[in-house]
Amino acid sequence: MNPKTCAACDCELDQQSIKVKLGGKAVEVCCEECATALGEAEAARTSAKAEK
């Protein structure tokens, strides 16, 4: 069985993983730092998309 990994940094996830919404889908990350990084990336992506 393949272990689950963080959507931001590819570290293995444990029972304390955090679920965040990204592009309308729920993904799991290993820590608040990765959740923040994905949130900022999503905000930048949607901002760039709106400018087109």
Secondary structure as the mmCIF struct_conf table of DSSP 4:
data_model
#
loop_
_struct_conf.conf_type_id
_struct_conf.id
_struct_conf.beg_label_comp_id
_struct_conf.beg_label_asym_id
_struct_conf.beg_label_seq_id
_struct_conf.end_label_comp_id
_struct_conf.end_label_asym_id
_struct_conf.end_label_seq_id
HELX_LH_PP_P HELX_LH_PP_P1 ASN A 2 LYS A 4
STRN STRN1 THR A 5 THR A 5
TURN_TY1_P TURN_TY1_P1 ALA A 7 CYS A 9
HELX_LH_PP_P HELX_LH_PP_P2 CYS A 11 CYS A 11
STRN STRN2 GLU A 12 GLU A 12
HELX_LH_PP_P HELX_LH_PP_P3 LEU A 13 LEU A 13
TURN_TY1_P TURN_TY1_P2 GLN A 15 GLN A 16
STRN STRN3 ILE A 18 LEU A 22
TURN_TY1_P TURN_TY1_P3 GLY A 23 GLY A 24
STRN STRN4 LYS A 25 VAL A 29
BEND BEND1 CYS A 30 CYS A 31
HELX_RH_AL_P HELX_RH_AL_P1 GLU A 32 GLU A 51
#
